[in-house]
Amino acid sequence: MCVQAAQAEGKNLWRISSTMFTTLCHDTDLKPVGSFASLPSAGDYPSLKAGDQVANELKKIGLAAAATAEAASG
């Protein structure tokens, strides 16, 4: 709905957006579950610890060294 239409209908134009970040415990196993576990492609996704997944993503974007140094100094 466009702003003009909302104004014409007397609707509230305020909108608040927020970002929420979350993560799993580092030792949580990530793997296909439920009906996805029985799919032929489930074998393409071996079990992986959540901490390892985070480390892999940090390496891909070049932040692994910074994250490791921060954790060591903390």
N, C-alpha and C positions, 0 to 999 in steps of 0.2 A: 504494500500500500504506500502510495507516495505521501509526502508531507502535506501537500495541499488537500488531498482527500481526507486525511486524518484530521486536519484542522477544521475542515468543513463539517465533519461529523462530531466535532467537539471532543476528540480523543486526546488523551495525554500524550505529549510528544517526548517526554523524558525517557531516556533509555540508558541503562547502566550495564556495561559489559565488564566481565572479569575473566582473568585467566587462572586456571587451577592446575597445579602440577602435582603429580603423585608418582610414587614408585613402589615397587614390591620389595620385600626383604631380599637382601642380596643372595640368600641361599634358597630362594623359591625356585622350583623347577618350572621352566617354561616349556610347554609341549602341547600338541593338539589334544583337545579334550572332547568329551561327548561324541556327537555324531561326526565331528571332524576327525577324530582319532581313527575311525574306520575307513576313511577315504583312501584311495590308492596313493594320493600325493602326501599323506601324513608322514610317510617315510622320508620325505624331502626335508622334514623339520625335526631333527633329532632333539632330544631333551637338552636344555641349556639352562644354566643358573642365571637368575636375573642380574646378578652382579657382573657376570661375564658379558651379558648382552649390553649392559650399560658401558662397560669398558670398551667393547668392540665399537659401539657408536661413537664414543669419545675419540677413539683412535681415528675413525673415519673422518671426523670433522677437525682433527688436529688439536684436540683439547686434552688428550690423555696425559701428556707430560704435565700440563698445568694442574689437572685434577690430582695426579699422584703427588706432586710437590705440595699442594695445599693440604692434602690429607696427612702427609708426613709432618708438616709444620704445626698442624692443629692439635 
